[in-house]
Structure formats: C-alpha cells, structure tokens
Amino acid sequence: MSERVKRVNELIRELVSSAIAQNIDKKYLPTVTAVETSRDLKSALVWVSVLKDEEGFVDQLRKEKNKIQHEVTSKMYTKYTPILTFQIDHSGEHAQRIEELLNGN
C-alpha cells in the first residue's frame, strides 16, 4: 500500500469518526477501526465496531449514510472523494472468543 493511500485512510477514519459522533446516537458506542481505500481513491471500505445494539446502529447508519458521506466530502481536498461503504467489524468478538477457548472456558 502506498504512503498516499495510508494517509488518505487515516484522514477518512478521522473524518468518519467525527461524522458518526455528530450524526449517530451515542448510545451505540461505535468505533471506526479501519479504512481500506482503493488505489484510485474512488471507494473506501469503512470498518466499524459497535458495542451495543448492532442492529439499531446499522439501521441508523443506513439512514445517516448520505450525511456522513457529505461531511467527509466537504472536508477532503482530493481530486476524488471515495464513496464510503460500511462494514461491521467483528474482530474484537472473535479475539475474545479465541481467548475464552484458550483459557478453557
């Protein structure tokens, strides 16, 4: 991955985190864990971890997706602004389950 894409990934992660904090109910406790931007910067996969009520969060995220996209677009100064796609990150849950299995629980 190029240094440019890494910088864009981090910028998008910060902007999406801020936009989610402003537009989504705080009761869900979401965290943007990673962003994977395509080489041409036209699309980005945003990984989000949620601690409470995942279904409710996903519903609200679908409703507010355009606002979040607009906020990111208005604050990025690149030729292309990636189209955001959101994916729920379950890696924390998997890690916890593996830890439980290793400990014999």
SELUMMI-851480 format. One record per residue: residue in one letter; y, z, x of N, C-alpha, C in turn; chain; residue number from 0. Coordinates in Angstrom, 2 decimals. Atoms other than C-alpha are relative to their C-alpha. Last residue first. Layout:
BEGIN
+------+---------+---------+---------+---------+---------+---------+---------+---------+---------+-------+-----+
! rest !    n_yy !    n_zz !    n_xx !   ca_yy !   ca_zz !   ca_xx !    c_yy !    c_zz !    c_xx ! kette !  nr !
+------+---------+---------+---------+---------+---------+---------+---------+---------+---------+-------+-----+
!    a !       Y !       Z !       X !       Y !       Z !       X !       Y !       Z !       X !     A ! NUM !
...
+------+---------+---------+---------+---------+---------+---------+---------+---------+---------+-------+-----+
This chain:
BEGIN
+------+---------+---------+---------+---------+---------+---------+---------+---------+---------+-------+-----+
! rest !    n_yy !    n_zz !    n_xx !   ca_yy !   ca_zz !   ca_xx !    c_yy !    c_zz !    c_xx ! kette !  nr !
+------+---------+---------+---------+---------+---------+---------+---------+---------+---------+-------+-----+
!    n !   -0.38 !   -0.40 !    1.37 !  -21.53 !   29.19 !  -13.97 !   -0.34 !   -1.07 !   -1.00 !     A ! 104 !
!    g !    1.16 !   -0.38 !    0.82 !  -23.41 !   28.69 !  -10.69 !    0.34 !    0.45 !   -1.40 !     A ! 103 !
!    n !    0.09 !   -1.46 !    0.02 !  -20.38 !   28.72 !   -8.37 !   -1.13 !    0.50 !   -0.89 !     A ! 102 !
!    l !    0.28 !   -0.46 !   -1.36 !  -20.88 !   25.05 !   -7.55 !   -0.15 !    1.51 !    0.07 !     A ! 101 !
!    l !    1.37 !    0.35 !   -0.31 !  -21.08 !   24.22 !  -11.25 !   -0.40 !    0.49 !    1.39 !     A ! 100 !
!    e !    0.88 !   -0.87 !    0.79 !  -17.87 !   26.09 !  -12.00 !   -1.47 !   -0.26 !    0.30 !     A !  99 !
!    e !   -0.11 !   -1.34 !   -0.59 !  -16.07 !   24.31 !   -9.14 !   -0.92 !    0.98 !   -0.74 !     A !  98 !
!    i !    0.79 !    0.06 !   -1.23 !  -17.32 !   20.97 !  -10.45 !   -0.01 !    1.36 !    0.68 !     A !  97 !
!    r !    1.41 !    0.03 !    0.39 !  -15.98 !   21.84 !  -13.91 !   -0.91 !   -0.04 !    1.22 !     A !  96 !
!    q !    0.34 !   -1.35 !    0.47 !  -12.58 !   22.81 !  -12.46 !   -1.47 !    0.07 !   -0.39 !     A !  95 !
!    a !    0.07 !   -0.87 !   -1.17 !  -12.38 !   19.57 !  -10.50 !   -0.40 !    1.42 !   -0.39 !     A !  94 !
!    h !    1.23 !    0.33 !   -0.72 !  -13.22 !   17.57 !  -13.61 !   -0.17 !    0.89 !    1.22 !     A !  93 !
!    e !    1.12 !   -0.52 !    0.78 !  -10.53 !   19.37 !  -15.62 !   -1.33 !   -0.27 !    0.70 !     A !  92 !
!    g !   -0.04 !   -1.45 !   -0.12 !   -7.96 !   18.71 !  -12.91 !   -1.15 !    0.66 !   -0.75 !     A !  91 !
!    s !    0.57 !   -0.39 !   -1.29 !   -8.98 !   15.04 !  -12.71 !    0.00 !    1.52 !    0.20 !     A !  90 !
!    h !    0.95 !   -1.09 !    0.21 !   -8.40 !   14.49 !  -16.43 !   -0.57 !    0.53 !    1.31 !     A !  89 !
!    d !    0.71 !   -0.35 !   -1.23 !   -5.27 !   12.38 !  -16.04 !   -0.88 !    1.22 !   -0.26 !     A !  88 !
!    i !    0.20 !   -1.44 !   -0.15 !   -4.12 !   10.87 !  -19.34 !   -0.88 !    0.25 !    1.22 !     A !  87 !
!    q !    1.41 !   -0.35 !    0.02 !   -2.96 !    7.26 !  -18.91 !   -0.11 !    1.51 !    0.20 !     A !  86 !
!    f !    0.35 !   -1.40 !   -0.23 !    0.47 !    5.83 !  -19.62 !   -1.50 !    0.21 !   -0.14 !     A !  85 !
!    t !    1.21 !   -0.25 !    0.79 !    1.54 !    2.22 !  -19.18 !   -0.43 !    1.42 !    0.34 !     A !  84 !
!    l !    0.79 !   -1.21 !   -0.16 !    5.08 !    1.53 !  -17.97 !   -1.19 !    0.04 !   -0.97 !     A !  83 !
!    i !    0.38 !   -0.39 !    1.36 !    6.53 !   -1.96 !  -17.65 !   -0.97 !    1.17 !    0.15 !     A !  82 !
!    p !    1.38 !    0.08 !    0.49 !    7.92 !   -2.08 !  -14.13 !   -0.13 !    0.42 !   -1.46 !     A !  81 !
!    t !    0.35 !   -1.37 !    0.36 !   11.63 !   -2.69 !  -13.62 !   -1.40 !   -0.06 !   -0.59 !     A !  80 !
!    y !    0.87 !   -0.18 !    1.16 !   12.18 !   -5.91 !  -11.75 !   -0.17 !    1.49 !   -0.25 !     A !  79 !
!    k !    0.00 !    1.29 !    0.69 !   15.04 !   -6.80 !   -9.42 !   -0.83 !    0.08 !   -1.28 !     A !  78 !
!    t !    0.87 !    0.97 !   -0.64 !   15.47 !   -3.13 !   -8.55 !    0.03 !   -1.30 !   -0.80 !     A !  77 !
!    y !   -0.82 !    1.12 !   -0.45 !   18.23 !   -0.67 !   -9.38 !   -0.86 !   -0.95 !    0.82 !     A !  76 !
!    m !    0.58 !    0.71 !   -1.14 !   16.33 !    1.87 !  -11.41 !    0.87 !   -1.21 !    0.33 !     A !  75 !
!    k !   -0.27 !   -0.72 !   -1.24 !   18.23 !    4.33 !  -13.61 !   -0.61 !   -0.65 !    1.24 !     A !  74 !
!    s !   -1.44 !   -0.18 !   -0.21 !   18.61 !    2.28 !  -16.80 !    0.34 !    0.68 !    1.32 !     A !  73 !
!    t !   -0.65 !    1.28 !   -0.26 !   15.02 !    1.04 !  -16.62 !    1.48 !    0.17 !    0.32 !     A !  72 !
!    v !    0.42 !    0.41 !   -1.35 !   13.62 !    4.57 !  -16.35 !    0.71 !   -1.30 !    0.38 !     A !  71 !
!    e !   -0.62 !   -0.91 !   -0.96 !   15.64 !    5.70 !  -19.36 !   -0.36 !   -0.37 !    1.43 !     A !  70 !
!    h !   -1.43 !    0.31 !   -0.09 !   14.65 !    2.61 !  -21.35 !    0.70 !    0.90 !    1.04 !     A !  69 !
!    q !   -0.14 !    1.27 !   -0.73 !   10.94 !    3.09 !  -20.62 !    1.47 !   -0.34 !    0.22 !     A !  68 !
!    i !    0.32 !   -0.32 !   -1.39 !   11.17 !    6.74 !  -21.73 !    0.15 !   -1.25 !    0.86 !     A !  67 !
!    k !   -1.12 !   -0.78 !   -0.54 !   12.95 !    5.73 !  -24.93 !   -0.23 !    0.31 !    1.48 !     A !  66 !
!    n !   -1.12 !    0.91 !   -0.21 !   10.35 !    3.00 !  -25.57 !    1.22 !    0.72 !    0.56 !     A !  65 !
!    k !    0.23 !    0.86 !   -1.17 !    7.46 !    5.42 !  -25.01 !    1.20 !   -0.92 !    0.27 !     A !  64 !
!    e !   -1.17 !   -0.06 !   -0.89 !    8.83 !    8.05 !  -27.44 !   -0.10 !   -0.95 !    1.21 !     A !  63 !
!    k !   -1.24 !    0.14 !    0.76 !    6.48 !    7.40 !  -30.36 !    1.22 !   -0.12 !    0.91 !     A !  62 !
!    r !   -0.04 !    1.35 !    0.59 !    3.47 !    6.78 !  -28.13 !    1.31 !   -0.25 !   -0.74 !     A !  61 !
!    l !   -0.29 !    0.92 !   -1.09 !    4.28 !    9.93 !  -26.13 !    0.06 !   -1.44 !   -0.52 !     A !  60 !
!    q !   -1.44 !   -0.06 !   -0.23 !    4.43 !   11.95 !  -29.36 !    0.40 !   -0.97 !    1.12 !     A !  59 !
!    d !   -0.71 !    0.53 !    1.18 !    0.95 !   10.82 !  -30.34 !    1.51 !   -0.03 !    0.24 !     A !  58 !
!    v !    0.18 !    1.46 !   -0.02 !   -0.40 !   11.38 !  -26.82 !    0.72 !   -0.64 !   -1.18 !     A !  57 !
!    f !   -0.84 !    0.56 !   -1.07 !    1.07 !   14.89 !  -26.75 !   -0.08 !   -1.52 !    0.00 !     A !  56 !
!    g !   -1.38 !   -0.09 !    0.47 !   -0.47 !   15.79 !  -30.11 !    0.96 !   -0.60 !    1.02 !     A !  55 !
!    e !   -0.17 !    0.99 !    1.06 !   -3.85 !   14.55 !  -28.90 !    1.43 !   -0.02 !   -0.54 !     A !  54 !
!    e !   -0.06 !    1.35 !   -0.56 !   -3.61 !   16.48 !  -25.63 !    0.25 !   -1.06 !   -1.06 !     A !  53 !
!    d !   -0.02 !    0.96 !    1.09 !   -2.86 !   19.77 !  -27.35 !    0.20 !   -1.44 !    0.48 !     A !  52 !
!    k !    0.20 !   -0.44 !    1.39 !   -2.09 !   21.96 !  -24.32 !    0.07 !   -1.20 !   -0.94 !     A !  51 !
!    l !    0.75 !   -1.25 !    0.11 !   -2.40 !   21.50 !  -20.56 !   -0.32 !    0.39 !   -1.43 !     A !  50 !
!    v !   -0.54 !   -0.80 !    1.09 !   -1.44 !   17.84 !  -20.20 !   -0.86 !    1.25 !   -0.15 !     A !  49 !
!    s !    0.91 !   -1.11 !    0.29 !   -1.85 !   15.71 !  -17.06 !    0.67 !    0.87 !   -1.06 !     A !  48 !
!    v !   -0.61 !   -1.22 !    0.50 !   -0.03 !   12.37 !  -16.92 !   -1.11 !    1.01 !   -0.31 !     A !  47 !
!    w !    1.03 !   -0.99 !    0.31 !   -0.96 !    9.30 !  -14.86 !    0.68 !    1.31 !   -0.38 !     A !  46 !
!    v !   -0.50 !   -1.37 !   -0.17 !    1.62 !    6.49 !  -15.01 !   -1.08 !    0.97 !   -0.46 !     A !  45 !
!    l !    0.88 !   -0.90 !    0.73 !    0.32 !    2.95 !  -14.49 !    0.45 !    1.42 !    0.34 !     A !  44 !
!    a !    0.32 !   -1.28 !   -0.64 !    3.12 !    0.66 !  -13.40 !   -0.87 !    0.82 !   -0.93 !     A !  43 !
!    s !    0.71 !   -0.96 !    0.85 !    3.86 !   -2.99 !  -14.11 !   -0.32 !    1.26 !    0.79 !     A !  42 !
!    k !   -0.20 !    0.34 !    1.41 !    6.22 !   -5.68 !  -12.82 !   -0.73 !    0.93 !   -0.95 !     A !  41 !
!    l !   -0.89 !   -0.97 !    0.65 !    6.68 !   -4.30 !   -9.31 !    0.25 !   -0.31 !   -1.48 !     A !  40 !
!    d !   -1.17 !    0.76 !    0.44 !    5.05 !   -7.41 !   -7.75 !    1.02 !    0.85 !   -0.75 !     A !  39 !
!    r !   -0.73 !    0.53 !   -1.17 !    2.67 !   -5.19 !   -5.79 !    1.28 !   -0.75 !   -0.39 !     A !  38 !
!    s !    0.55 !    1.25 !   -0.52 !    1.65 !   -3.30 !   -8.92 !    0.86 !   -0.51 !    1.15 !     A !  37 !
!    t !   -0.80 !    1.18 !    0.30 !    2.83 !    0.29 !   -9.31 !   -0.66 !   -1.23 !    0.61 !     A !  36 !
!    e !    0.56 !    1.12 !   -0.74 !    0.41 !    3.22 !   -9.42 !    0.73 !   -1.26 !   -0.44 !     A !  35 !
!    v !   -0.43 !    1.29 !    0.52 !    2.13 !    6.45 !  -10.46 !   -0.60 !   -1.07 !    0.91 !     A !  34 !
!    a !   -0.03 !    1.14 !   -0.91 !    0.74 !    9.94 !  -10.03 !    0.53 !   -1.23 !   -0.71 !     A !  33 !
!    t !    0.76 !   -0.27 !   -1.22 !    0.54 !   13.46 !  -11.46 !    0.06 !   -1.15 !    1.00 !     A !  32 !
!    v !    0.30 !    1.34 !   -0.50 !    3.23 !   13.35 !  -14.13 !   -0.65 !    0.18 !    1.36 !     A !  31 !
!    t !   -0.34 !    0.20 !   -1.41 !    2.93 !   16.84 !  -15.59 !   -0.35 !   -1.43 !    0.38 !     A !  30 !
!    p !    0.47 !    1.20 !   -0.71 !    2.91 !   17.70 !  -19.29 !    0.46 !   -0.02 !    1.45 !     A !  29 !
!    l !    0.08 !   -0.23 !   -1.45 !    3.26 !   21.27 !  -20.65 !   -0.54 !   -1.21 !    0.77 !     A !  28 !
!    y !    1.19 !    0.67 !   -0.52 !    2.57 !   20.41 !  -24.31 !   -0.24 !    0.24 !    1.49 !     A !  27 !
!    k !    1.20 !   -0.80 !    0.27 !    5.00 !   22.98 !  -25.76 !   -1.26 !   -0.62 !    0.59 !     A !  26 !
!    k !    0.43 !   -0.73 !   -1.19 !    7.91 !   21.21 !  -24.04 !   -1.27 !    0.82 !   -0.21 !     A !  25 !
!    d !    0.01 !   -1.44 !    0.24 !    8.31 !   18.70 !  -26.86 !   -0.62 !    0.73 !    1.20 !     A !  24 !
!    i !    1.27 !   -0.50 !    0.53 !    8.82 !   15.22 !  -25.44 !    0.08 !    1.52 !   -0.12 !     A !  23 !
!    n !    0.37 !    0.63 !    1.26 !   12.13 !   13.41 !  -24.96 !   -1.26 !    0.53 !   -0.67 !     A !  22 !
!    q !   -1.10 !    0.12 !    0.95 !   14.05 !   15.26 !  -22.24 !   -0.45 !   -0.45 !   -1.39 !     A !  21 !
!    a !   -0.57 !   -1.33 !    0.24 !   11.11 !   16.53 !  -20.18 !    1.10 !   -0.05 !   -1.06 !     A !  20 !
!    i !    0.95 !   -0.72 !    0.84 !    9.39 !   13.17 !  -20.58 !    0.55 !    1.38 !   -0.34 !     A !  19 !
!    a !   -0.07 !    0.57 !    1.35 !   12.48 !   11.39 !  -19.26 !   -0.96 !    0.70 !   -0.96 !     A !  18 !
!    s !   -1.26 !   -0.40 !    0.61 !   12.69 !   13.71 !  -16.24 !    0.10 !   -0.50 !   -1.44 !     A !  17 !
!    s !    0.07 !   -1.45 !    0.20 !    9.04 !   13.26 !  -15.37 !    1.25 !    0.50 !   -0.71 !     A !  16 !
!    v !    0.84 !   -0.21 !    1.17 !    9.38 !    9.51 !  -15.90 !   -0.12 !    1.49 !   -0.30 !     A !  15 !
!    l !   -0.74 !    0.44 !    1.18 !   12.31 !    9.36 !  -13.47 !   -0.80 !    0.23 !   -1.29 !     A !  14 !
!    e !   -1.12 !   -0.91 !    0.25 !   10.57 !   11.46 !  -10.80 !    0.74 !   -0.37 !   -1.29 !     A !  13 !
!    r !    0.56 !   -1.31 !    0.36 !    7.30 !    9.52 !  -11.01 !    1.10 !    0.99 !   -0.35 !     A !  12 !
!    i !    0.45 !    0.08 !    1.39 !    9.21 !    6.21 !  -11.06 !   -0.57 !    1.34 !   -0.45 !     A !  11 !
!    l !   -1.19 !    0.08 !    0.84 !   11.02 !    7.15 !   -7.85 !   -0.39 !   -0.03 !   -1.48 !     A !  10 !
!    e !   -0.60 !   -1.34 !    0.03 !    7.77 !    8.24 !   -6.20 !    1.24 !    0.02 !   -0.89 !     A !   9 !
!    n !    0.90 !   -0.91 !    0.73 !    6.00 !    5.01 !   -7.13 !    0.63 !    1.38 !   -0.13 !     A !   8 !
!    v !   -0.18 !    0.32 !    1.42 !    9.02 !    2.94 !   -5.98 !   -0.88 !    0.92 !   -0.85 !     A !   7 !
!    r !   -1.32 !   -0.53 !    0.40 !    8.93 !    4.67 !   -2.59 !    0.27 !   -0.23 !   -1.48 !     A !   6 !
!    k !    0.08 !   -1.47 !   -0.01 !    5.19 !    4.05 !   -2.23 !    1.31 !    0.63 !   -0.45 !     A !   5 !
!    v !    0.70 !   -0.37 !    1.24 !    5.67 !    0.41 !   -3.30 !   -0.14 !    1.52 !   -0.07 !     A !   4 !
!    r !   -0.89 !    0.27 !    1.14 !    8.28 !   -0.06 !   -0.55 !   -0.64 !    0.44 !   -1.31 !     A !   3 !
!    e !   -0.94 !   -1.12 !    0.06 !    6.08 !    1.60 !    2.08 !    0.95 !   -0.16 !   -1.19 !     A !   2 !
!    s !   -1.21 !    0.10 !   -0.81 !    3.39 !   -0.94 !    1.37 !    0.90 !    1.21 !   -0.19 !     A !   1 !
!    m !   -1.17 !    0.00 !    0.85 !    0.00 !    0.00 !    0.00 !    1.23 !    0.00 !    0.90 !     A !   0 !
+------+---------+---------+---------+---------+---------+---------+---------+---------+---------+-------+-----+
